[in-house]
């Protein structure tokens, strides 16, 4: 089951994937969403890790 914050996190990451770009503000927002409810579910654990991998392999470019 995906929590409300997990779905919000997925939506923000999906936008970055579609744009192939993530700004510093969006990057910070992604990590704030994962932590905002004080509980990290499986989705909130997995998505940021995958997101970091996409930045590392240049699938998503991080820009100011």
N, CA, C, O and CB atoms as a CASP TS submission, in Angstrom:
PFRMAT TS
TARGET T0000
AUTHOR 0000-0000-0000
METHOD Language model
MODEL 1
PARENT N/A
ATOM      1  N   UNK     1       0.841  -1.187   0.000  1.00  0.00           N
ATOM      2  CA  UNK     1       0.000   0.000   0.000  1.00  0.00           C
ATOM      3  C   UNK     1       0.883   1.246   0.000  1.00  0.00           C
ATOM      4  O   UNK     1       1.854   1.327   0.752  1.00  0.00           O
ATOM      5  CB  UNK     1      -0.955   0.001   1.222  1.00  0.00           C
ATOM      6  N   UNK     2       0.546   2.196  -0.832  1.00  0.00           N
ATOM      7  CA  UNK     2       1.302   3.439  -0.933  1.00  0.00           C
ATOM      8  C   UNK     2       0.606   4.496  -0.082  1.00  0.00           C
ATOM      9  O   UNK     2      -0.602   4.709  -0.193  1.00  0.00           O
ATOM     10  CB  UNK     2       1.431   3.907  -2.420  1.00  0.00           C
ATOM     11  N   UNK     3       1.386   5.148   0.763  1.00  0.00           N
ATOM     12  CA  UNK     3       0.841   6.210   1.601  1.00  0.00           C
ATOM     13  C   UNK     3       0.651   7.481   0.783  1.00  0.00           C
ATOM     14  O   UNK     3       1.117   7.583  -0.352  1.00  0.00           O
ATOM     15  CB  UNK     3       1.759   6.479   2.806  1.00  0.00           C
ATOM     16  N   UNK     4      -0.034   8.438   1.376  1.00  0.00           N
ATOM     17  CA  UNK     4      -0.258   9.714   0.700  1.00  0.00           C
ATOM     18  C   UNK     4       1.075  10.399   0.387  1.00  0.00           C
ATOM     19  O   UNK     4       1.274  10.911  -0.714  1.00  0.00           O
ATOM     20  CB  UNK     4      -1.143  10.634   1.565  1.00  0.00           C
ATOM     21  N   UNK     5       1.977  10.404   1.361  1.00  0.00           N
ATOM     22  CA  UNK     5       3.274  11.040   1.115  1.00  0.00           C
ATOM     23  C   UNK     5       4.101  10.217   0.120  1.00  0.00           C
ATOM     24  O   UNK     5       4.870  10.782  -0.657  1.00  0.00           O
ATOM     25  CB  UNK     5       4.051  11.211   2.442  1.00  0.00           C
ATOM     26  N   UNK     6       3.948   8.905   0.138  1.00  0.00           N
ATOM     27  CA  UNK     6       4.631   8.058  -0.836  1.00  0.00           C
ATOM     28  C   UNK     6       4.169   8.350  -2.254  1.00  0.00           C
ATOM     29  O   UNK     6       4.978   8.382  -3.181  1.00  0.00           O
ATOM     30  CB  UNK     6       4.403   6.592  -0.510  1.00  0.00           C
ATOM     31  N   UNK     7       2.866   8.563  -2.425  1.00  0.00           N
ATOM     32  CA  UNK     7       2.329   8.891  -3.750  1.00  0.00           C
ATOM     33  C   UNK     7       2.790  10.270  -4.195  1.00  0.00           C
ATOM     34  O   UNK     7       3.128  10.473  -5.361  1.00  0.00           O
ATOM     35  CB  UNK     7       0.795   8.828  -3.743  1.00  0.00           C
ATOM     36  N   UNK     8       2.803  11.223  -3.258  1.00  0.00           N
ATOM     37  CA  UNK     8       3.277  12.576  -3.575  1.00  0.00           C
ATOM     38  C   UNK     8       4.739  12.513  -4.019  1.00  0.00           C
ATOM     39  O   UNK     8       5.129  13.166  -4.986  1.00  0.00           O
ATOM     40  CB  UNK     8       3.118  13.527  -2.346  1.00  0.00           C
ATOM     41  N   UNK     9       5.536  11.728  -3.311  1.00  0.00           N
ATOM     42  CA  UNK     9       6.940  11.552  -3.654  1.00  0.00           C
ATOM     43  C   UNK     9       7.078  10.950  -5.052  1.00  0.00           C
ATOM     44  O   UNK     9       7.893  11.410  -5.852  1.00  0.00           O
ATOM     45  CB  UNK     9       7.639  10.660  -2.616  1.00  0.00           C
ATOM     46  N   UNK    10       6.297   9.943  -5.337  1.00  0.00           N
ATOM     47  CA  UNK    10       6.327   9.299  -6.653  1.00  0.00           C
ATOM     48  C   UNK    10       5.973  10.293  -7.752  1.00  0.00           C
ATOM     49  O   UNK    10       6.587  10.281  -8.819  1.00  0.00           O
ATOM     50  CB  UNK    10       5.362   8.106  -6.690  1.00  0.00           C
ATOM     51  N   UNK    11       4.997  11.144  -7.504  1.00  0.00           N
ATOM     52  CA  UNK    11       4.576  12.131  -8.505  1.00  0.00           C
ATOM     53  C   UNK    11       5.684  13.143  -8.808  1.00  0.00           C
ATOM     54  O   UNK    11       5.922  13.480  -9.967  1.00  0.00           O
ATOM     55  CB  UNK    11       3.321  12.865  -8.024  1.00  0.00           C
ATOM     56  N   UNK    12       6.358  13.622  -7.763  1.00  0.00           N
ATOM     57  CA  UNK    12       7.424  14.602  -7.959  1.00  0.00           C
ATOM     58  C   UNK    12       8.603  13.965  -8.705  1.00  0.00           C
ATOM     59  O   UNK    12       9.184  14.588  -9.594  1.00  0.00           O
ATOM     60  CB  UNK    12       7.891  15.174  -6.599  1.00  0.00           C
ATOM     61  N   UNK    13       8.952  12.738  -8.347  1.00  0.00           N
ATOM     62  CA  UNK    13      10.042  12.047  -9.039  1.00  0.00           C
ATOM     63  C   UNK    13       9.657  11.746 -10.485  1.00  0.00           C
ATOM     64  O   UNK    13      10.494  11.846 -11.382  1.00  0.00           O
ATOM     65  CB  UNK    13      10.408  10.745  -8.303  1.00  0.00           C
ATOM     66  N   UNK    14       8.405  11.378 -10.715  1.00  0.00           N
ATOM     67  CA  UNK    14       7.942  11.114 -12.080  1.00  0.00           C
ATOM     68  C   UNK    14       8.099  12.354 -12.950  1.00  0.00           C
ATOM     69  O   UNK    14       8.498  12.251 -14.110  1.00  0.00           O
ATOM     70  CB  UNK    14       6.474  10.652 -12.073  1.00  0.00           C
ATOM     71  N   UNK    15       7.788  13.528 -12.400  1.00  0.00           N
ATOM     72  CA  UNK    15       7.936  14.775 -13.150  1.00  0.00           C
ATOM     73  C   UNK    15       9.398  14.997 -13.523  1.00  0.00           C
ATOM     74  O   UNK    15       9.702  15.383 -14.651  1.00  0.00           O
ATOM     75  CB  UNK    15       7.402  15.970 -12.332  1.00  0.00           C
ATOM     76  N   UNK    16      10.309  14.753 -12.571  1.00  0.00           N
ATOM     77  CA  UNK    16      11.736  14.912 -12.855  1.00  0.00           C
ATOM     78  C   UNK    16      12.189  13.950 -13.950  1.00  0.00           C
ATOM     79  O   UNK    16      12.987  14.318 -14.812  1.00  0.00           O
ATOM     80  CB  UNK    16      12.564  14.686 -11.581  1.00  0.00           C
ATOM     81  N   UNK    17      11.683  12.729 -13.916  1.00  0.00           N
ATOM     82  CA  UNK    17      12.029  11.750 -14.945  1.00  0.00           C
ATOM     83  C   UNK    17      11.520  12.211 -16.302  1.00  0.00           C
ATOM     84  O   UNK    17      12.240  12.127 -17.297  1.00  0.00           O
ATOM     85  CB  UNK    17      11.448  10.365 -14.598  1.00  0.00           C
ATOM     86  N   UNK    18      10.296  12.693 -16.349  1.00  0.00           N
ATOM     87  CA  UNK    18       9.723  13.155 -17.616  1.00  0.00           C
ATOM     88  C   UNK    18      10.486  14.358 -18.164  1.00  0.00           C
ATOM     89  O   UNK    18      10.683  14.476 -19.373  1.00  0.00           O
ATOM     90  CB  UNK    18       8.244  13.515 -17.431  1.00  0.00           C
ATOM     91  N   UNK    19      10.922  15.263 -17.254  1.00  0.00           N
ATOM     92  CA  UNK    19      11.662  16.459 -17.666  1.00  0.00           C
ATOM     93  C   UNK    19      13.135  16.161 -17.943  1.00  0.00           C
ATOM     94  O   UNK    19      13.807  16.935 -18.625  1.00  0.00           O
ATOM     95  CB  UNK    19      11.550  17.533 -16.594  1.00  0.00           C
ATOM     96  N   UNK    20      13.639  15.044 -17.418  1.00  0.00           N
ATOM     97  CA  UNK    20      15.056  14.681 -17.485  1.00  0.00           C
ATOM     98  C   UNK    20      15.939  15.691 -16.749  1.00  0.00           C
ATOM     99  O   UNK    20      17.153  15.729 -16.947  1.00  0.00           O
ATOM    100  CB  UNK    20      15.499  14.571 -18.942  1.00  0.00           C
ATOM    101  N   UNK    21      15.312  16.506 -15.900  1.00  0.00           N
ATOM    102  CA  UNK    21      16.016  17.553 -15.161  1.00  0.00           C
ATOM    103  C   UNK    21      15.374  17.691 -13.794  1.00  0.00           C
ATOM    104  O   UNK    21      14.160  17.552 -13.647  1.00  0.00           O
ATOM    105  CB  UNK    21      15.987  18.911 -15.928  1.00  0.00           C
ATOM    106  N   UNK    22      16.207  17.968 -12.785  1.00  0.00           N
ATOM    107  CA  UNK    22      15.686  18.268 -11.462  1.00  0.00           C
ATOM    108  C   UNK    22      16.450  19.483 -10.939  1.00  0.00           C
ATOM    109  O   UNK    22      17.680  19.518 -10.980  1.00  0.00           O
ATOM    110  CB  UNK    22      15.823  17.034 -10.491  1.00  0.00           C
ATOM    111  N   UNK    23      15.719  20.465 -10.454  1.00  0.00           N
ATOM    112  CA  UNK    23      16.366  21.639  -9.879  1.00  0.00           C
ATOM    113  C   UNK    23      16.760  21.336  -8.435  1.00  0.00           C
ATOM    114  O   UNK    23      16.306  20.358  -7.842  1.00  0.00           O
ATOM    115  CB  UNK    23      15.431  22.882  -9.949  1.00  0.00           C
ATOM    116  N   UNK    24      17.606  22.188  -7.890  1.00  0.00           N
ATOM    117  CA  UNK    24      17.994  22.016  -6.491  1.00  0.00           C
ATOM    118  C   UNK    24      16.770  22.070  -5.580  1.00  0.00           C
ATOM    119  O   UNK    24      16.680  21.313  -4.613  1.00  0.00           O
ATOM    120  CB  UNK    24      19.011  23.092  -6.077  1.00  0.00           C
ATOM    121  N   UNK    25      15.830  22.962  -5.887  1.00  0.00           N
ATOM    122  CA  UNK    25      14.617  23.080  -5.078  1.00  0.00           C
ATOM    123  C   UNK    25      13.783  21.800  -5.148  1.00  0.00           C
ATOM    124  O   UNK    25      13.273  21.336  -4.128  1.00  0.00           O
ATOM    125  CB  UNK    25      13.781  24.283  -5.542  1.00  0.00           C
ATOM    126  N   UNK    26      13.641  21.231  -6.342  1.00  0.00           N
ATOM    127  CA  UNK    26      12.897  19.981  -6.491  1.00  0.00           C
ATOM    128  C   UNK    26      13.603  18.833  -5.774  1.00  0.00           C
ATOM    129  O   UNK    26      12.956  17.978  -5.169  1.00  0.00           O
ATOM    130  CB  UNK    26      12.715  19.643  -7.975  1.00  0.00           C
ATOM    131  N   UNK    27      14.922  18.820  -5.846  1.00  0.00           N
ATOM    132  CA  UNK    27      15.714  17.790  -5.178  1.00  0.00           C
ATOM    133  C   UNK    27      15.462  17.837  -3.669  1.00  0.00           C
ATOM    134  O   UNK    27      15.211  16.809  -3.040  1.00  0.00           O
ATOM    135  CB  UNK    27      17.224  17.974  -5.485  1.00  0.00           C
ATOM    136  N   UNK    28      15.530  19.021  -3.108  1.00  0.00           N
ATOM    137  CA  UNK    28      15.266  19.183  -1.676  1.00  0.00           C
ATOM    138  C   UNK    28      13.825  18.810  -1.339  1.00  0.00           C
ATOM    139  O   UNK    28      13.570  18.186  -0.309  1.00  0.00           O
ATOM    140  CB  UNK    28      15.552  20.629  -1.238  1.00  0.00           C
ATOM    141  N   UNK    29      12.882  19.188  -2.202  1.00  0.00           N
ATOM    142  CA  UNK    29      11.474  18.859  -1.979  1.00  0.00           C
ATOM    143  C   UNK    29      11.277  17.344  -1.910  1.00  0.00           C
ATOM    144  O   UNK    29      10.516  16.853  -1.077  1.00  0.00           O
ATOM    145  CB  UNK    29      10.596  19.461  -3.094  1.00  0.00           C
ATOM    146  N   UNK    30      11.954  16.615  -2.772  1.00  0.00           N
ATOM    147  CA  UNK    30      11.826  15.161  -2.803  1.00  0.00           C
ATOM    148  C   UNK    30      12.224  14.558  -1.458  1.00  0.00           C
ATOM    149  O   UNK    30      11.527  13.694  -0.926  1.00  0.00           O
ATOM    150  CB  UNK    30      12.690  14.568  -3.930  1.00  0.00           C
ATOM    151  N   UNK    31      13.331  15.014  -0.920  1.00  0.00           N
ATOM    152  CA  UNK    31      13.772  14.468   0.366  1.00  0.00           C
ATOM    153  C   UNK    31      12.923  14.973   1.529  1.00  0.00           C
ATOM    154  O   UNK    31      12.744  14.258   2.515  1.00  0.00           O
ATOM    155  CB  UNK    31      15.230  14.821   0.608  1.00  0.00           C
ATOM    156  N   UNK    32      12.407  16.175   1.429  1.00  0.00           N
ATOM    157  CA  UNK    32      11.509  16.674   2.471  1.00  0.00           C
ATOM    158  C   UNK    32      10.193  15.906   2.488  1.00  0.00           C
ATOM    159  O   UNK    32       9.652  15.627   3.557  1.00  0.00           O
ATOM    160  CB  UNK    32      11.240  18.163   2.271  1.00  0.00           C
ATOM    161  N   UNK    33       9.680  15.565   1.322  1.00  0.00           N
ATOM    162  CA  UNK    33       8.440  14.784   1.240  1.00  0.00           C
ATOM    163  C   UNK    33       8.643  13.423   1.906  1.00  0.00           C
ATOM    164  O   UNK    33       7.782  12.951   2.647  1.00  0.00           O
ATOM    165  CB  UNK    33       7.995  14.606  -0.243  1.00  0.00           C
ATOM    166  N   UNK    34       9.776  12.806   1.638  1.00  0.00           N
ATOM    167  CA  UNK    34      10.047  11.481   2.206  1.00  0.00           C
ATOM    168  C   UNK    34      10.079  11.521   3.727  1.00  0.00           C
ATOM    169  O   UNK    34       9.751  10.533   4.383  1.00  0.00           O
ATOM    170  CB  UNK    34      11.371  10.935   1.675  1.00  0.00           C
ATOM    171  N   UNK    35      10.469  12.648   4.284  1.00  0.00           N
ATOM    172  CA  UNK    35      10.615  12.753   5.738  1.00  0.00           C
ATOM    173  C   UNK    35       9.479  13.486   6.440  1.00  0.00           C
ATOM    174  O   UNK    35       9.428  13.493   7.670  1.00  0.00           O
ATOM    175  CB  UNK    35      11.891  13.439   6.053  1.00  0.00           C
ATOM    176  N   UNK    36       8.562  14.107   5.686  1.00  0.00           N
ATOM    177  CA  UNK    36       7.593  15.019   6.282  1.00  0.00           C
ATOM    178  C   UNK    36       6.631  14.403   7.293  1.00  0.00           C
ATOM    179  O   UNK    36       6.225  15.087   8.232  1.00  0.00           O
ATOM    180  CB  UNK    36       6.811  15.634   5.213  1.00  0.00           C
ATOM    181  N   UNK    37       6.262  13.160   7.138  1.00  0.00           N
ATOM    182  CA  UNK    37       5.300  12.576   8.076  1.00  0.00           C
ATOM    183  C   UNK    37       5.977  11.830   9.226  1.00  0.00           C
ATOM    184  O   UNK    37       5.306  11.262  10.087  1.00  0.00           O
ATOM    185  CB  UNK    37       4.371  11.632   7.339  1.00  0.00           C
ATOM    186  N   UNK    38       7.308  11.838   9.232  1.00  0.00           N
ATOM    187  CA  UNK    38       8.039  11.198  10.314  1.00  0.00           C
ATOM    188  C   UNK    38       8.122   9.684  10.212  1.00  0.00           C
ATOM    189  O   UNK    38       8.736   9.035  11.058  1.00  0.00           O
ATOM    190  CB  UNK    38       7.415  11.556  11.598  1.00  0.00           C
ATOM    191  N   UNK    39       7.511   9.124   9.185  1.00  0.00           N
ATOM    192  CA  UNK    39       7.554   7.682   8.969  1.00  0.00           C
ATOM    193  C   UNK    39       7.995   7.429   7.537  1.00  0.00           C
ATOM    194  O   UNK    39       7.473   8.035   6.601  1.00  0.00           O
ATOM    195  CB  UNK    39       6.168   7.020   9.257  1.00  0.00           C
ATOM    196  N   UNK    40       8.941   6.546   7.376  1.00  0.00           N
ATOM    197  CA  UNK    40       9.419   6.232   6.031  1.00  0.00           C
ATOM    198  C   UNK    40       8.944   4.832   5.671  1.00  0.00           C
ATOM    199  O   UNK    40       9.393   3.839   6.244  1.00  0.00           O
ATOM    200  CB  UNK    40      10.979   6.339   5.939  1.00  0.00           C
ATOM    201  N   UNK    41       8.021   4.772   4.705  1.00  0.00           N
ATOM    202  CA  UNK    41       7.518   3.469   4.259  1.00  0.00           C
ATOM    203  C   UNK    41       8.426   2.902   3.167  1.00  0.00           C
ATOM    204  O   UNK    41       9.417   3.530   2.793  1.00  0.00           O
ATOM    205  CB  UNK    41       6.060   3.592   3.741  1.00  0.00           C
ATOM    206  N   UNK    42       8.095   1.740   2.668  1.00  0.00           N
ATOM    207  CA  UNK    42       8.937   1.082   1.659  1.00  0.00           C
ATOM    208  C   UNK    42       9.099   1.906   0.394  1.00  0.00           C
ATOM    209  O   UNK    42      10.182   1.942  -0.190  1.00  0.00           O
ATOM    210  CB  UNK    42       8.358  -0.263   1.303  1.00  0.00           C
ATOM    211  N   UNK    43       8.034   2.567  -0.032  1.00  0.00           N
ATOM    212  CA  UNK    43       8.102   3.412  -1.235  1.00  0.00           C
ATOM    213  C   UNK    43       9.042   4.581  -0.986  1.00  0.00           C
ATOM    214  O   UNK    43       9.861   4.924  -1.839  1.00  0.00           O
ATOM    215  CB  UNK    43       6.690   3.928  -1.637  1.00  0.00           C
ATOM    216  N   UNK    44       8.919   5.189   0.190  1.00  0.00           N
ATOM    217  CA  UNK    44       9.751   6.344   0.518  1.00  0.00           C
ATOM    218  C   UNK    44      11.216   5.952   0.731  1.00  0.00           C
ATOM    219  O   UNK    44      12.089   6.820   0.706  1.00  0.00           O
ATOM    220  CB  UNK    44       9.213   7.034   1.764  1.00  0.00           C
ATOM    221  N   UNK    45      11.494   4.691   0.934  1.00  0.00           N
ATOM    222  CA  UNK    45      12.869   4.204   1.008  1.00  0.00           C
ATOM    223  C   UNK    45      13.416   3.931  -0.391  1.00  0.00           C
ATOM    224  O   UNK    45      14.549   4.297  -0.704  1.00  0.00           O
ATOM    225  CB  UNK    45      12.945   2.931   1.869  1.00  0.00           C
ATOM    226  N   UNK    46      12.617   3.296  -1.214  1.00  0.00           N
ATOM    227  CA  UNK    46      13.074   2.850  -2.526  1.00  0.00           C
ATOM    228  C   UNK    46      13.206   3.985  -3.544  1.00  0.00           C
ATOM    229  O   UNK    46      14.199   4.066  -4.267  1.00  0.00           O
ATOM    230  CB  UNK    46      12.129   1.813  -3.058  1.00  0.00           C
ATOM    231  N   UNK    47      12.216   4.846  -3.596  1.00  0.00           N
ATOM    232  CA  UNK    47      12.219   5.877  -4.640  1.00  0.00           C
ATOM    233  C   UNK    47      13.410   6.825  -4.569  1.00  0.00           C
ATOM    234  O   UNK    47      14.029   7.074  -5.603  1.00  0.00           O
ATOM    235  CB  UNK    47      10.956   6.675  -4.558  1.00  0.00           C
ATOM    236  N   UNK    48      13.763   7.367  -3.410  1.00  0.00           N
ATOM    237  CA  UNK    48      14.935   8.245  -3.383  1.00  0.00           C
ATOM    238  C   UNK    48      16.228   7.539  -3.802  1.00  0.00           C
ATOM    239  O   UNK    48      17.088   8.151  -4.434  1.00  0.00           O
ATOM    240  CB  UNK    48      15.104   8.820  -1.998  1.00  0.00           C
ATOM    241  N   UNK    49      16.368   6.277  -3.460  1.00  0.00           N
ATOM    242  CA  UNK    49      17.557   5.520  -3.866  1.00  0.00           C
ATOM    243  C   UNK    49      17.605   5.385  -5.391  1.00  0.00           C
ATOM    244  O   UNK    49      18.652   5.590  -6.004  1.00  0.00           O
ATOM    245  CB  UNK    49      17.566   4.118  -3.201  1.00  0.00           C
ATOM    246  N   UNK    50      16.483   5.045  -5.987  1.00  0.00           N
ATOM    247  CA  UNK    50      16.419   4.932  -7.445  1.00  0.00           C
ATOM    248  C   UNK    50      16.658   6.291  -8.103  1.00  0.00           C
ATOM    249  O   UNK    50      17.317   6.394  -9.138  1.00  0.00           O
ATOM    250  CB  UNK    50      15.055   4.361  -7.882  1.00  0.00           C
ATOM    251  N   UNK    51      16.105   7.327  -7.476  1.00  0.00           N
ATOM    252  CA  UNK    51      16.259   8.688  -7.977  1.00  0.00           C
ATOM    253  C   UNK    51      17.743   9.088  -7.983  1.00  0.00           C
ATOM    254  O   UNK    51      18.230   9.651  -8.964  1.00  0.00           O
ATOM    255  CB  UNK    51      15.432   9.677  -7.117  1.00  0.00           C
ATOM    256  N   UNK    52      18.450   8.799  -6.897  1.00  0.00           N
ATOM    257  CA  UNK    52      19.886   9.100  -6.826  1.00  0.00           C
ATOM    258  C   UNK    52      20.651   8.346  -7.909  1.00  0.00           C
ATOM    259  O   UNK    52      21.577   8.890  -8.510  1.00  0.00           O
ATOM    260  CB  UNK    52      20.448   8.742  -5.435  1.00  0.00           C
ATOM    261  N   UNK    53      20.268   7.097  -8.158  1.00  0.00           N
ATOM    262  CA  UNK    53      20.911   6.312  -9.210  1.00  0.00           C
ATOM    263  C   UNK    53      20.707   6.957 -10.579  1.00  0.00           C
ATOM    264  O   UNK    53      21.623   6.971 -11.401  1.00  0.00           O
ATOM    265  CB  UNK    53      20.365   4.878  -9.216  1.00  0.00           C
ATOM    266  N   UNK    54      19.512   7.490 -10.827  1.00  0.00           N
ATOM    267  CA  UNK    54      19.225   8.125 -12.115  1.00  0.00           C
ATOM    268  C   UNK    54      20.039   9.404 -12.284  1.00  0.00           C
ATOM    269  O   UNK    54      20.441   9.742 -13.397  1.00  0.00           O
ATOM    270  CB  UNK    54      17.724   8.434 -12.240  1.00  0.00           C
ATOM    271  N   UNK    55      20.281  10.108 -11.196  1.00  0.00           N
ATOM    272  CA  UNK    55      21.138  11.299 -11.271  1.00  0.00           C
ATOM    273  C   UNK    55      22.583  10.863 -11.526  1.00  0.00           C
ATOM    274  O   UNK    55      23.283  11.462 -12.341  1.00  0.00           O
ATOM    275  CB  UNK    55      21.041  12.146  -9.956  1.00  0.00           C
ATOM    276  N   UNK    56      23.013   9.835 -10.834  1.00  0.00           N
ATOM    277  CA  UNK    56      24.393   9.349 -10.987  1.00  0.00           C
ATOM    278  C   UNK    56      24.681   8.860 -12.404  1.00  0.00           C
ATOM    279  O   UNK    56      25.767   9.090 -12.935  1.00  0.00           O
ATOM    280  CB  UNK    56      24.663   8.225  -9.996  1.00  0.00           C
ATOM    281  N   UNK    57      23.702   8.183 -13.014  1.00  0.00           N
ATOM    282  CA  UNK    57      23.942   7.679 -14.376  1.00  0.00           C
ATOM    283  C   UNK    57      23.483   8.651 -15.463  1.00  0.00           C
ATOM    284  O   UNK    57      23.414   8.297 -16.640  1.00  0.00           O
ATOM    285  CB  UNK    57      23.235   6.351 -14.563  1.00  0.00           C
ATOM    286  N   UNK    58      23.173   9.875 -15.050  1.00  0.00           N
ATOM    287  CA  UNK    58      22.827  10.987 -15.958  1.00  0.00           C
ATOM    288  C   UNK    58      21.490  10.811 -16.683  1.00  0.00           C
ATOM    289  O   UNK    58      21.238  11.489 -17.679  1.00  0.00           O
ATOM    290  CB  UNK    58      23.916  11.151 -16.984  1.00  0.00           C
ATOM    291  N   UNK    59      20.638   9.919 -16.198  1.00  0.00           N
ATOM    292  CA  UNK    59      19.288   9.821 -16.748  1.00  0.00           C
ATOM    293  C   UNK    59      18.523  11.112 -16.429  1.00  0.00           C
ATOM    294  O   UNK    59      17.734  11.604 -17.235  1.00  0.00           O
ATOM    295  CB  UNK    59      18.538   8.572 -16.173  1.00  0.00           C
ATOM    296  N   UNK    60      18.780  11.632 -15.249  1.00  0.00           N
ATOM    297  CA  UNK    60      18.215  12.911 -14.815  1.00  0.00           C
ATOM    298  C   UNK    60      19.393  13.832 -14.519  1.00  0.00           C
ATOM    299  O   UNK    60      20.345  13.452 -13.836  1.00  0.00           O
ATOM    300  CB  UNK    60      17.270  12.743 -13.548  1.00  0.00           C
ATOM    301  N   UNK    61      19.309  15.038 -15.043  1.00  0.00           N
ATOM    302  CA  UNK    61      20.367  16.016 -14.812  1.00  0.00           C
ATOM    303  C   UNK    61      19.943  16.950 -13.688  1.00  0.00           C
ATOM    304  O   UNK    61      18.823  17.461 -13.685  1.00  0.00           O
ATOM    305  CB  UNK    61      20.683  16.816 -16.105  1.00  0.00           C
ATOM    306  N   UNK    62      20.847  17.171 -12.732  1.00  0.00           N
ATOM    307  CA  UNK    62      20.570  18.092 -11.633  1.00  0.00           C
ATOM    308  C   UNK    62      21.097  19.474 -12.020  1.00  0.00           C
ATOM    309  O   UNK    62      22.268  19.631 -12.367  1.00  0.00           O
ATOM    310  CB  UNK    62      21.220  17.593 -10.293  1.00  0.00           C
ATOM    311  N   UNK    63      20.222  20.462 -11.956  1.00  0.00           N
ATOM    312  CA  UNK    63      20.572  21.840 -12.328  1.00  0.00           C
ATOM    313  C   UNK    63      20.224  22.785 -11.178  1.00  0.00           C
ATOM    314  O   UNK    63      19.399  22.464 -10.322  1.00  0.00           O
ATOM    315  CB  UNK    63      19.830  22.272 -13.635  1.00  0.00           C
ATOM    316  N   UNK    64      20.867  23.958 -11.172  1.00  0.00           N
ATOM    317  CA  UNK    64      20.582  24.944 -10.097  1.00  0.00           C
ATOM    318  C   UNK    64      19.157  25.435 -10.090  1.00  0.00           C
ATOM    319  O   UNK    64      18.791  26.255  -9.248  1.00  0.00           O
ATOM    320  CB  UNK    64      21.495  26.130 -10.227  1.00  0.00           C
TER
END
